[in-house]
């Protein structure tokens, strides 16, 4: 892992991008890393575009600003590819991870000038098969962990187990579905061939 990894999340209000960025920060912290996880708020409402950020480091983080040149970009809603400049500042050795069911040709067209690698996952499919409802943040969280290599799959699964026990203490019936969503998502991430 590089000394500092910066991740920018693009989603819509209600899709869980903010929650996923905070869960990623917690998981990285639990593996001994220094972390930041924060949203950028404006007048967001349900469905409005929003941005969240993560910094994960092996040394103390002294920067306290938004992320303008991310190593990784996570796009929770593929309609944002048409309305938000999601690849702005993306490093050439970085990558973008998109939630889409539209496949490689769609991504090659929409991200023709993307400087980094392009990955995708159908978070709707994963979510519906494991949770029975559409919650894209859990599969997208697993996808960025897989692509970035912030931690091993095993470390991530173990940490999320504890996180789900705490987060869903009053709804234990959803723990197993979330566990399955993460395990499935780690296997479902695909790289676009350029």
Buried (B, 14 or more C-beta within 10 A) or exposed (E): BEEBBBBBBBBBBEBBBBBBBBBBBBBBBBBEBBBBBBBBEEEBEEEEBBBBBBBBBEEEBEEEEEBEEBBBBBBBBBEBBEEBEBBEBBBEEBBBBBBBEBEBEBBBEBBEEBBBBBBBBBBBBBBBBBBEEEBBBBBBBBBBBBBBEBBEBEBBBBBBEEBBEEBBEEEEEBBEBBBBBBBBBBEBBBEBEE
